[in-house]
Amino acid sequence: MNKILYATVLTSVFLIEMLTASNALAEPPKAFEGRKVFNTSCFLCHGVDGKGHGPLSEKLAVPAIDLTDNSRLSKKTDRDLFRIIQGTAPHGLVSKDMPQWGLSIPEPQIKTLIAYVRFLHRSRYPLIGDPEDGQVIYQRSCSVCHGKWGEGDGPLTKVMSMTPADHTNVTEMNKISNKKLVAIIAYGSTGKTPMPGWEGILSKSQIEAVTSYIRLLTVH
């Protein structure tokens, strides 16, 4: 990207930030919100990585299930997961050690948990940075092209010829490793596409944070 185009992109980012700052975070992605709930309650048994090795796991009569096991979780409907988490699942469908979270977690938050569980068993790549930091950076710097929710429909697409990546497309995003995604963010895209490189503007940890936030955009 030449310097004039790069400057134009950065200037547009600044102007659109000024116009959209009040509602940029009005509806965070469900998987992003679900991770917060998970890391408050569910990690105790399922572990921070969802693999079932949390600090309370050794005290369970029946081991906590591995939530990254796609062969198992893909057979569960969202309704199944909702009832399991809420504590209303039929006898035999869930371990007796599973808390009845419906007593303390509202239904909307249970739905965000389901979205995060879907991320855990569908995504090929783990989170490598803090997605909460990544959300702030993404809304500030990336949403102008990629859109508020990562669908590739940012306001700059209305005034410039571009087709930004749809970060909600799990099939396409699973084709891109974390290493490659970090490189794209750091150095920009090849050819004439207007994806800028953020190296020197964002730190390594910030780029990794954005990478992790993008991973959570694949589940609504």
N, C-alpha and C positions, 0 to 999 in steps of 0.2 A: 504494500500500500504506500502511495506517495505521501509526502508530508502534508500537502494541502488537503487531501482526502482525510487523512488521519486527524488533522486539526478540525476539520468539519464534523467528523464523527464525535470527537470529544466535546466540541462546542454544543452540538445537538443534545448530547447526553446531559450536559449541564442545564440547558434550557428546559428539557423535559423533566428533569429532576425537580426543578422549581415548580412546575405545573402539577406534578403528580405526587409530590411528597406526602400530602395529606391522606391519600388512600392507597398508597403503594402496598401496604401490608394488611389490607382489609381482610383478605381471605387466604391465609397461608395454606399451602398444600396439605392434604390430610396426612400423608405419610410423614411429613415434617413434624406436624403436631403430634402424631401418634408416637413418634420417637421420644418426645418429651415425656409422655405418659408412661411409655415402656420403661424409660430410664428412671422413673420415680418408683414404680411398683414391680413390674414384671421381671426386671433384671435379677431380682433376688433369687429366683429359681431358674429362669431361662438363661441368665448370663447376659452381659452387655452385648455379646455378639449373637445372642439368640440360640446358641448351640446346646443349651441345657446344662451349663456348668456354673450356675450362679452360686453365691456364697451360702445359700440355704439348700442347695441341691443334695448334699450328702445326708441331710436330715429327712428327706422325703422317702416314704415307703415305696412309691413308684417314681422313677426318674422323670424329671421334666423333659418334655419332648424337644427335639431339635427343630426349631422353627425355620431353619434354613434348608430343611429336607423337602425339596420340591415334589418328589415322588409321593410324599405323604400329604403335604399341605395342599397340593393342587387338587386333591380329591375332595377337599372340604369346600362347601359353598360359603359365601359370606354369611348367610343365615346360620350355618353350622357354627362358624367362628363366633358370631355374635352371641349365640346361646351358650357356647362354652365359656366365653369370657364373662357374660352376664351371670352365669350360674343357673341357667334354666334348661340346660341340655338334658336329654333323657338319660336315665341311669345306664351306665356302661359305656357311654360315649366319651366320658371324661373322668380323669382320676379324682379320687376323693380328696387328694391333697390340693387340688386346684381351688383357690379361693373364689367365693361368690362375689366377683367384683362389681356386680350390679348394685350392691349395697352402698358402694362408695364412689363409683365412677359413673357419671351421667351417660346416657345413651349416645349423645353426639361424640363424646370422647372415646367411647367403645368403638365407634365407627372409624375414628382416626387410628385406633390401635389395629384394627383389621387392615387398614391401608398399609401400616408399617409392617405388619406380619407378611402381607403380600410382597412388599419390597424385599424382606429378608429371604423369602424362598424363591423369588423370581429373578432378582438381580444377580448377575454373574460376578459382580465386583463389590468389594466391601467399601465402607466409608473410610477415607484416609485423612480427613480433616474434620473440623467442627462445622457442621452444616448451618448452625445458628449464625456464626460469623459469615458463612457463605451466603446466607439469605440476604443479609444487609448489603453485601458487596454486589450480589446479583441484581437486586432491585435498583441499586445506585448506578451500576455500570453496564449490565448485560441486558436488562429488560427493554432498553430502548430499541434494540434490534430483535432480540429473541422473544419479547413479549412479557407481560406481567407474570404469566404462568408458564412461560417457557415454550409456547406453542409455535414460535417463529413468526409472530404477528405483531411485533413491536411497532411503535409509531413511526420510526425511521423508515420502515418498509413502505410507508405511504408516500415518501418523498424521494427515495432512492431506489434504484433497481438492485434488488438483492433477494436472496432466498435463504434466510438464516435457518440453522438446524432446528428441528422440532425436538426439544429436550424431553418431551413427554412420550415420545415414541420408544417404548421399551425394546422393541425388536432392533431398531437401528442403534439405540444407545448401547445395547449389549454387545454390539459388534466393535465398540470402541473401548479399549482397555483404559484403566486409570492412567497409565503411563502416557498413552497417546492423547488422552483428553487433557492432561496437564500440559503436554507439549503444544496442543492447539491453542489453549488459553495463553500460554506463555509467549509463543512465537507467531501466532496468527495462522491463517490458512494459506495454502499455496495458491499460485495463480492470481487471477484478477478479482477473486471474491473479496469483499470488503471486511472480512474478519480481522481485526487488529490484534497485535501481540501486546500482552500486558506486562511482559517482563520489564522490570525497572519501575513500573507503576504499582504493581501488586507484588508483595513478598511471596516466597515459596509457600509459606503456610497459608497465606490468603488464597493463593491459586488452588491449593489442595482443599481449602474450605469450600470454594466455589464448586470444585469438582464433586464434592460430597453432596452439596445442595442440589446440584443437577441430577445426581443419582436418585434423589428422593422425589424429583419431579415426574418420574416415570410412572408413579402410582397416584391416582386422583382419589 
